Amino acid sequence: MTTRAQGSGAGEDLRLSGVTKRFGSFIAVDDLALTIPEGSFFALLGPSGCGKTTTLRMVAGLEEPTTGSIHLGDLDITNARAYRRPVNTVFQNYALFPHLDVFENVAFGLRRRGSKDVRREVEQALELVELPHLARRRPSQLSGGQQQRIALARAVVNRPKVLLLDEPLGALDLKLRRQMQIELKRIQTEVGITFVHVTHDQEEAMTMADTVAVMNAGRVEQLGAPSALYERPTTTFVANFLGQSNLFEARRAGQDGGRGVVDCSGQRLAVPSERLPDAAEAGLLAGVRPEKIQLRPADSDHGSGENRLTGGVVVDASFTGVSTQYLVRLPWGQHAVVFAQNLGLGERFPTGTPVDLAWEVEHTFALAGDPTDGTHAEDPVADDRDRSESGATPLGAAAG
């Protein structure tokens, strides 16, 4: 079944149908079916080795699918040579010609195509990236951010149907990367070209993309708007890769009005019915994001419409400026993470304080899961370490 992102009509949508790529016995991309609407900003997000870059390279014509087809509108580009595709790519290393100045770098593709108005088109492209004053400089005289903008201008000036962005901001420092995220979104909105952006950085994907496809082991694990993926993950991989989640082993324990009830080590939580998996298996994982939780003094009053886990003890409290991050040991030994926004109000909970965890029922979600599969967050500290080693950036640490 083809996964289609929301967007405009199907005129020149990019469609991947049953695309598989094998390198010997290794399957890099596994039967991928995906439709990317014309004019959208689409992100392929996932850890190293998930297949996102291989997918991009197949669209670019730098790799051929083992099976399957790739279409751009009615045009079959599956086996077309890279230079015959209406597709351009912006790489992390910029790939500018060092012996040419900025103007000639941007003009390169136009001259090869025999454009009759090179000067006007180059000037428009440089205006788009707000660097017309650097037209006669060499790449070596530019900062990293300026070089990335020129690489983008060189790609956009050729007016491709699809612009592929392969980790384009990975070489920039954090402050510049965040500025460029805003600039890329502005440029995409102005030119209206389909952008397909490959990244392992969740913040980058969520900041810029209309639609995000989270990839894992060569397949799309979940696809949707950034807010929908974050608020309603459907798998443990998405829940833990896109941000951070507290996941508790649970089993179904009936209904309460329009809500499901689950049992977590003897404590009951309500889950909105639409956030419960359809399957009838007993094994579940009940989840809540760290910034949704409030710490309460142990045995304090229970608010209406709240879920609560009691008997916790604060084992670590780290002040990060915008928030305090608490690590709470629950009665059954599992640790939960809580992000408390720094509003200058309310209580602080030093290490050793007995606490309860409380949050709105609407913020609870449940996933089908085998408690022994190792994918849920028993140890948030280890999860952060694993996420860092995979190249992912933890989301929400400063969300509050």
N, C-alpha and C positions, 0 to 999 in steps of 0.2 A: 504494500500500500504506500502510495507516494505521500510524503509529508510536505505540506504546502504552508509557507508562511503567509500571513495576511499581507495584503497590499493591493495595488491597482490591478487592472485587467491583465489578461494572459498574453498580450501582444508579443512581447519579447522577453518573457520569463526565461530564466535559466533553469533547465530541467535535467536532473541526473536520474536515470532510470536503471535500476538493478546494477549499479556500478560496483564492481569488485576489482581490487588490485592486489595481486600476489607477487611477492618477491621470494621465489623458491617455495618453500613450504609455509612461509609466513604470510598471513593475510593482513595487509595493512588497512584496507577498506573492504567492508563486508556487506555486499548487496545493498548499497546505499541508494535510496529513492528520496529525492528532495526536489522541491520546486521553490525557486527564489524569485519573487515578483520583480518585474521591471521597475526600476527607480527606487528600490528599497536599499536601506543600509542593513546588511545582514552579517552576522558574526558567527564564525565557527570557533567554538571555545572548547578547550580540553587540555589535559596534561600532555607532556611529551610522549610521543608514540601512539597517540589515540587515532591518528589517521587524518587529522585536519590539514596538515601541510601537503600530504600526498593527494588529498582531494583537490586542493588548490592547484597543484601542479598538473593534475589531469585536466582541469578546466583551462589552464594556461596553454596546454599542449606540450608541456615539458615531460609528461609521462603519459603512456597509453593505458587505458583500462584493460584489464585482463578479460573482463566481460562487461556488458552493459553499454549504455549509450548516453551521450551528452548533447543536448539541443539548446540552442539559443533562438527562441521563437520557433520558426519553421526550419531553421538552419541546423543541419546535423554537423556538429563540429567534433565528433568523437575521434576521428582519425585525421582531422585537418592539421596541417603544420602550424606551428605556433604563430608564424608571421602572417598567416592567412586568416587568423581568427580576429574578430572585432573586440579583442581583449587586450588590456595592458596590465602590467604588474609593477607594483612599487615594493621594493625589497628593503629589508632592515639596514643593509649596508649602502643604501642610496644608489650605487652603481652609476655615478656621474663620471663623465669623461674628464680626467684631470687636466688635459691639454686644451680644453675648450672653455671659454668663459660661460657665464650663466645664460646669456642670450642664445649662444650657439648650442648649448646643451638642450635647451627647451626647443630650439628650432630644428634639431637633428631629424626627428621623425617627419616633420613637415617638409623639409627639403627632400628627403627620400621619396615622399609621396608626390612631389612636384607641386606643392601648394603655391598658388599665385599671390598670396597675400601673407607671407611669412611674418613680416614685421608686425602687422596689426594683430595677428593671432598670438604671437609670442607676448606682445605687450599686454593683451587681455589676460593671458594666463598668469603673467607676473603680477598683474593687478589683483587677480583672484587670490593669490597667496600673499599679497601685500608686500612684495619685494621688488617693485620696478626699479628702485634706486640701486639695486645690486647687479644690474644687467651686465656690466662689463667686468665683474670680478671673476676670479677663478674659484673653483670649489675649495681649494686649500685655504682661501681667505675667508671662508664662511664658517659659522658655528654649526654644530650638529643639527640644531633645529632648523637653521636656514637651509642647510643642504637637503634636509628631508622635505622642506617646502618646495625647493626647486625640483627634486625628484617627482613630487606630486604634480607640479606644473607641467613637467615634461610628459607625464603620462596623460594628464587631462587634456592637454592641448590637441591631442590626436582624436579626441571625442570618441573613445571606445564605447561599445555598448555595455561592457562590464569592466570595472576596475578592481583588480585583485590586490589586496594589501597583505603582505606576508610579514607579520610581526613588525610593522613599520616603525613603531616607537620604542622598540626594545633597547636601542643603543642610547636613548636619551635619559637624562637624570629625571628624578621624580617630578620636580616642579615643572620642567619643560614638557615632560610627557603629559601632564594634566592640561597644560595650555594647548598642546597639540591635539588632544582629544576633542576639545571644544572647537578648534579650528577645522579639524577633519569633518566634523558633523556639519559645520557651517558651509564648507565647500561642497559637500555632497548635496546639501539642500539647495544650494545655488545652481549647481550644474545638472542635477537630476539624473546622474548616471547611477546605475546599479553598482554599489560597493559591496564586495565580499571580503570581509576582514578576518584573518586568522590570528588568534591570540590565545595565550594561556592565562592572561590577566583578566580576572573577573570584573574588576572595576572598569577596565578599558572597554570590555564588551558591553557592560550595562550602561556606561555613560554615553556611548555613541550609537549602538545598534537599535533599530526598530524591532528586530527579531534576532534571537540567539538560539543556535543549535548547540547543545552540549553533547560532545562526542566522547565515547568511551569504547576502546577496543574495536575501532573501525566502524562503529554504528552510532546513530543519533540516539542518545539516551532520552532526551526530552527537548522539545522545541516550543518556543513561544516568546511573548514579550518579556523583557527583563523582569518587570515587577511580578508577572505571573509565575515565572520560574522560581523567583526568590520566595514568594509567599506560598506557593503551592507546588513544591517539588513532588515528583511522583516516584522517585527511586532514592535509595540511600546514597548512591553516588552523587546525584545532583544536589541532594540536601547538604552534603558535606563538601562538595567541590565549589558550589556557588555560594560562597559565604561559609558560615559555621552553624551547626545545628546541635542541639541536645537531643539525643535519641534514646528513649527508654524502652526496654523490653516490656511488652504488654500482651494481654490476651483479651478477646472480646468478653464483655460482661453484661450485655443487654442493651436496652434502649431507655432513654429518658426524654419523652416528648419527641422532638424532631432531631435529637442528638443521639449518637452512639455513646456507649460507656465502655471504657477499657480499664483493666486492672493492671497496675504497675507495682509489682512486689507488695501487694496488699493495700495499695492506695488507689483510689478510683479517680479517673480523669474523664471529662466529657469531651467529645470530639464532634464537630459539625458533621452531619451525615454526608455532605458532599465531599468531605475530606477523608472519608474512610474508603479503603480499597473495596472493590466489589467482591473480590474473592472471599470465600467463607473459611479460609484457614485460620487456625487459632493463633499462630505466631504473627505478631505485629510489632512495629516500632512506633511509639508515640513520640512526636517531635514538637519542639518549640525553639525559636531563634533566641539567642542570648539577650538581645536588646529588648525583647518583649517581656522579659521576666522582671518582677520587682522582688527585692528581698524584704521580708517582714520579720520583726522580732518573733521568736518561737511562740506558738500558742496564742498569737494575737487574733483579733476578730477576722472571720472569713467573709470577704465581700461577696455580694450577689453577682452571679455571672462569672465567677472566677474558678479557675482550676488552682489546686494547691498541692504541693508536695511538702510534707512536714518532716521534722527531725533532721534537718541539715545542719552542717557545721562549716563555717568559713575556714578554709585551710590556706588561702592565699588572697591577698588584696593588692592590686597593682594600680597605682594612679598614673594615667597616661596623659593627663591634661584635659582632653575633652570628655573623658569618662574614667571611671574606676572599674577595673576588670576583676571580678571575684571568681574564685574557684571554690565550689561548695561540695563537700562530701556528703552523699545521701546515705540513709540508714543501711542500704544494701551494698555499700562500698563504691558505687559508681560516683564519678565526679560530674558536676554540671558547671557550665560557664554562664556568668551573668555580667552584662554590660550595663552599668548604671551611669547615665549621662550626668556630667558635671554642671548642675544648675545652681550650685551653691546653697542648695536646700536639702532638707531631709537628713536622715541618719547616715553615719558611716559605720561600717561593720568591721571591726578589727578581727584579725586572725583568732580563731577559737570561739567566736560568737555563735550561739545556737540560733538558727534562722529557719524560716519557711520560705519556699519559692511560690510566688503567686503570679498568675497571668490571666488575661481574658481568654475565655473558652474559644473565641473566634480565631485566636492565634495558634491553636493546636492543630496539628495535622498528623495523619497516621499513614504508615507505609507497610506494604507487605514485606516481611523480612524474616529470615531465619536467624534467630539470636546467636547462632554459632558460626555465621558466615564471615564475621570479622569486619563487616562494612559499617557498623554503627559506632557511635562515638562513646566508647566506654572511657577513654582517656583523652580529653580535649588537648592536653599538652602534647601527647604523642601525635594526635591528629594534626596539630599545627606544624610539628616537625616534618611529618610525612608530606604535608601540603607544600611546605617550603622546598623540600627536596625534589618534588615533582615540578617545581617552577611556578606553582600557583601562588597568588598573593591572597592572604586571608582577607575576607571582606567583613566589615562590620566591627572590626576591632576598635574603631573610633566612632562608631555609629551612634552609640548611646541609646 
